[in-house]
């Protein structure tokens, strides 16, 4: 890589002489504040604000844990499926499947 000649560096520095500080569009702050207020008054943001309160969040978490514990420790008489139940389902719904699958080969005659 060749070093830049001094004329090129001077040309680059001279191009910066007319630069001015960037200014925002008029009333930018007012428009941003109005948009943020409009979004804040929406239904979803109010619902999220309510759900993010510590009392509500902790209460819903405890309710969820209690419901899971109730389902987990309930004395429901659930027996696992047996082979006879599986065969009854196969016969009732006429489920058929191949007992043996042919291996896939790359050689196709």
C-alpha positions, 0 to 999 in steps of 0.5 A: 500500500502506498502512502498518501501524497501530501497534496491528497491529505491537504485536499481532505483537510480543506474539504472540512473547512465548510462544515457546520454543527448538525442541528435537529429538525425544528420541534423534534423534541416536542414530536418525540415527546408526543409520540412517546405519550401516545404510545404510552396511553395504548391498551397493551402498554397499560396492560404490561404496566399493570402486569409488571407491578411486583404484587401482580407478578408475584401473585400470578407466579404463586398461582401458577406454582399452586396450579402446577402442584395441584395437578402434579399431586392430584390423586387422579386414577390415571393408568398408563396405556397397556399393549391391549389398549394400543392394539384396540386403538390400532384396530378401531382407527385402522392404523396401518404401518409398515413393519419393515422398511427397505433400506435406502441405497444410492444405487438405483438400477 
